[in-house]
Amino acid sequence: MLVTVGEARVLGNPGEPRLRFVEGPKDDVNWRGRRLLTVDDAPAFELSNWCGTCQFLFQRLEGATTTFSPDDPDGTAELDDQLIARFAALLPEGLYQPLLLQVRPRLVRPSGPGDYFAEEQISTWGLESFWGLPAYPRTPYYRTFETAVDADAHLYEFVVPMVPPSWNEPDRVAAHTAELSGGAIPTAVAVAILDVCAPAVADGPDYYSHWALTHFLLDGHHRMQAAAGTGRPLRLLSLLAVDAGLAEPEQIAMLPSVRAAAPRARG
């Protein structure tokens, strides 16, 4: 459920932010360096290729080793400017659109049931040509929503933890499980990008554009795991980095209405 959406605005740290969306070093083979999300200038996630025709990707790298604040944001049914400013200070200065969502996360493990990369993605792109395997994100992640954009495009939403759930403290997960079971709806915080990808030619049986809305979790790792374990909802305050994804301005403009639509599986 889309609770509310804010106007896109300039936010972020013009000095030394802890997180950046950057281009990695260019080699002699590829036309551009890798798309990366870095943490303290160390590569934390590799992202989809710049071309937009390669398959969608988030893949955890060695720099993804930390979260960014205590698990203590209060639940909110509104966009909280103080909370936004607190987490925007971690991010590079740029244009961001605040989204407040209510989600019921489902924990997915690579190549396990419900893995987007082993199911929906290979139906469009097929297996990776060199490895003969699905793309591998190197992390468990959460699926939260999907719906049709139109007959030729479908939105998939992911919440990607900065550290795997196995790193979470069991006592804190248990405390949040009790909190959720008592009816509380706490808030997690993320930075998001929208990548729109479609193959140049039809390599699989189901050709269409994949809209991938990916939330990289900054705060709320224990709460997210507790919500996935209980099936209870929680809120997600996410700052959509407008210029960091592979989406055209008109696609960014459509996103709130697409995200507000009813859930719908492909097909």
N, C-alpha and C positions, 0 to 999 in steps of 0.2 A: 504494500500500500504506500502511495506517495502521500505523506502527511502534508507537507508544504514545500514550496520551492522559492528561493530568493532570487533577486536580480543579480546578474553577473556583475562582479565588481573587482577592482584591483585590490589584491591582498598579498600577503607574503612578506618575506624578509629580504630587503634589497642588499643586505650585507653578506653574511655567511650562513645561509640556511643549512640545516642538517640533511635535508632531502633535496634531490634535484632530478629532473628528467633531462638526460643529456645524450649526446652522440659520442660513442666510444671511438678509440683510435681507428683510423681507416688503414686497411692493409692494401696490398697490391692486387688483390683478387676482386674484392667487393667494391661497389660504387659508393657506398657510404659505410661508416662505422656502425656498430650495433646500437640499437635504441636501448637505453639503460635507465633504470631508476637506481640512483646511488644514495647511500647513507654515509654521511661523513666522508664523502668522496670515494668510498669503496663501492664497487658494483654489487648491488643487492638483488636486482631482478633484471633479466633480459626480457625485452618486450618484443611485440610483433615487428617484422621487418617493415622498413619505410615504404615499400612499394604498394602495400595494400592488397596485393594479389597473393602473397604468401599466406599461409595459415596463421591464424591468431595465436599469440603466445604470451604467457608469463612463465618464466622459469627462474626459480630461486637460485641465487649465487651465494658465494662465500660471505658477502657483506651483509646479508640479512641475518643479524644476530641480536637485535635489540628491539624493544618497544619504547614508547616515547613519553609515557606519563603513568602515574598510578591509575588503577581502575576506579576512578572516583567521580566521573561526571554524573550530575544528577539527571534523572529522567526529565525530559522536556517535551512538550507538545508544540513548541515553537522554535524558531531559529533564534538561538541565543548568541548575541553579538560578542559577549565576553568569551564564551566557549570557542566561537569561531576565531576570534583574534588570538586566543591562547595557542591553538593548533596551527593557525596560519603562520605563526612566527617560525615554525619548523620548515616552511616551504619557500621556494623561490618566488620572488615577486612576479605576479602575473595576473591574468584574468581568471577568476574562479566563480562558479555558480554553486551556492549552497543548496543542498538537497537534504531534506529530512524524510527518511523512509521508516516504515515499520516492516520488519522482515522476520521470517521464520527460517533460520539457516539450516541447511542440511550438509553435514560433513561428508566430503567425498575424498577418496584416496586414489592416487593415480592407478589407472587400469582396473579399478574396482567398479562396482555397480554405480551407474550414474555419472561416470567420468566423462565430461564433455569431450575431452581430447580423444578418448577411445570410442566414442559413440557418435555424437552429432558432427564432430569435425571430420572424421574419416568418411562419413557419408557424403561430404562435399569435396574434400581434397584427396581422399584416399590415404593410404599409409605414406609415411615419409619415404621418398624414393631411395635414399641411400641406406637407411637403417632397416627399412621394411617394418617399421613399428609406428604406433601413434606418437605424436609429440608428448614429451615428458616434462611436467611442470616442476618436478623435484620437490614437491611439497603437497601435503593435504591442503584442501581448500574448501570453501563453503559455496554451495549454490543456493540462491535466494529467490530468483524470479526468472521467468521468461515469458515472452508474448510475441505475437506477430506485429511487425511494423506494417507490412502489406504482403501481397502474395509472393513477392520476390525478396523479402528481407525479414529477418527474425532477430529479436533482441534476447541475449543471454546475459545474466547478471551473476557476478562472482564476488565473493569477499575473500581476499587473500591475506592470511596472517603473516606478519613479519617474521615470526618464529613459529615452528610447528606446534600443534596442540600438545604433543608429548613433552614440551618444555614447560607447560603450564603447571602451576602448583596445585595438586589435587585438593588441598584444603580450601583454597580460594575458589576453585571451581564448585566445590560442594556448597560453600557459603552462597554463591550466586545461584546455584540450583535451588536452594531453599528460598532465596529472595524471589526468584521467578515463580516458583510454585505457590508462593503467597500472593501472587497477582501483580507484583511490581513489574513495570516496564522500563528498565534502565536504558541508558544510551551508550553506544559505542561511537567512535570517531574514526574517519578514514579520509584519505585523498583518493580521488577517482580519475580515470581517463576513459574516454570512449574511443575504441578502435572499430572501424568499419572495414571488413575484409571480404573479398570475393575472389575466387581463382580466375585467372585470365581465360582458362578453358575448363570445360566440364570434365574433371578427373574422377568424380564419383557420381552416384546415381541421383543425388539430390542437390542440384545447383541453385544457390541463392546467396544473398549477402548476409554475413554474420555481423550483427551489431553486438559488440562485447563491451559491456559496462563493468569495469573492474575497479573494485574498491580495495585499496591497500590499507590494511587495518593499522591505525596508529595507536589507538587505545581501546581497551575492551576485550582483550584476548580471552580472559577467563570467562567473561560474560557471554561471549559468542559461543564458546565451547559448551557452557551450561545451557544456553538456549537450544543449541543443536541436540544436546542430550535429552532435553525435556520436551521438545516440540513447542516451547513457549515463544511468544514474540519478544523482540526487543527493538529499540529504535536505533537507527544508524544515521548520524549526522555526517554527511560526506561532502567534501569540497571538490567539485568537478573542475579539474584543470583544463580549461577550455582549449588552450593552444597546445597542450602536450599530447593529445591523442591523434589518431588517424581518422578524423571526421571532418566533413565540410561544415561551414557555418550553418547552413540550412538543416543539416542533420542534428547539430547541437541544439538548434532552435526547436526541433521536433521532439527532442528527448523527453522533456517533462510530460507531454501529452502521451507519448508512447509508454512511459513508465507508470502513468496513471491508469492505463488500460487494465482490463481484467487479465489474470494469468491465462496463458494459452500455450499448450505444447505444439511443437512443429508438426504439421500434418493433421 
